[in-house]
Amino acid sequence: MRPVTLPFLAALATGAVVLSGCSAASTDTAGSTPSVVATTTQVADFTRELAGEQVELTQLVSPNQSAHDFDPSAAQLLALTNADALVINGGGLETWLDDAIDASGFDGVVIDASTGIELVAGGHDHDHDDEDHADEDEHSDDEEHAEDEHSDEEHADDEHTDEDEHAHEEGNPHIWTDPVLAAEMVENIAAGLADLDAIDSGALDASEAEYLAELDALDAWIHDSVDQVPAEERLLVTNHDAFTYFVAAYDITYVGSVIPGFDDNAEPSAAELDELIAAIIETGVQAVFSEQSIAPDAAETIAREAGVEVYTGDDALYGDSLGVAGSDGETYLGSQVHNVRLIVSSWGVEAADLPSILQD
């Protein structure tokens, strides 16, 4: 992730102050409508489904934009400054969040959608042998240079405490890819919104119940679609490891990812690419899926070298981000339907008929 520099933060803070002076009248006239900022496209969509026009919602991450590498604008910092609540994905996804909160001076309620959800320890990595050797080398180096490292750690602790607070060491944060976990996220967001002033709890409860029913129907539909294919033939390769919870929920074998790990800013090595190509050929994977928020070049190269189909453009998956207005992935529900239809198509079957509750 591109680091957020102090001059950058200073510029944003200055911009927020100037904008706040220009917009004081508009915030004063906002009345009793709570102002809510949501970080990612997914939690913004959940918040929108739950609260509708009951809140004034600002979404930070744009459609088809990576949630890993993000810098808020001065206007977004201003929105955060004035917000009553901040809805976050949590789980360490928003590594830029502490800097944004510090720069904006936000002191409202944080609604963490990941609360109570157990994160898996890490992503799927197809380079296990290299990891084992790296661990051995690191252990050897630790023994040889223990004193120097201990001294460095003492200084690093003071410098990086805030930076590490939202680090990915907590686990894989892409929890929304499993609709059952998405339902838990929705429940967490609804509970947080219910505590805000001027929220109609009855309307909020009704919206929550309706949306949870849709998520339940989505989960059942995905099972119906995926279960048409024998478990040993459910193979998946994507741009990066954003689908850990999805593949676990539906008994899919994740053969590997073009970008190693679950941070889409990482760069694959030549050896890692060669290993993935070999795994694709060995396992019989039929396709490589690019993602809407990631450049498709590496995925196209991998697919070409392995002699399999590549899904890009409109047929790329929605992973880290939902899509633009009018696209299949404009909403969370739409993005999941889009993804599943394409994935099962790569296995040679058509998705099950979509239940009426999920039809527009």
Secondary structure by P-SEA (a helix, b strand, c coil): cccccaaaaaaaaaaaaaaaaacaaaaaacccbbbbbbccaaaaaaaaacccccccccccccccccccbbbbcaaaaaaaaaccbbbbbccccccaaaaaaaaaccccccccccccccccccccccaaaaaaaaaaaaaaaaaacaaaaaaaaaaaaaccccccccccccccccccccaaaaaaaaaaaaaaaaaccccaaaaaaaaaaaaaaaaaaaaaaaaaaaaccccccccccccccccaaaaaaccccccccccccccccccccaaaaaaaaaaaaaacccbbbbcccccaaaaaaaaaaacbbbbccccccccccccccccccccaaaaaaaaaaaaaaaaccccccccccccc
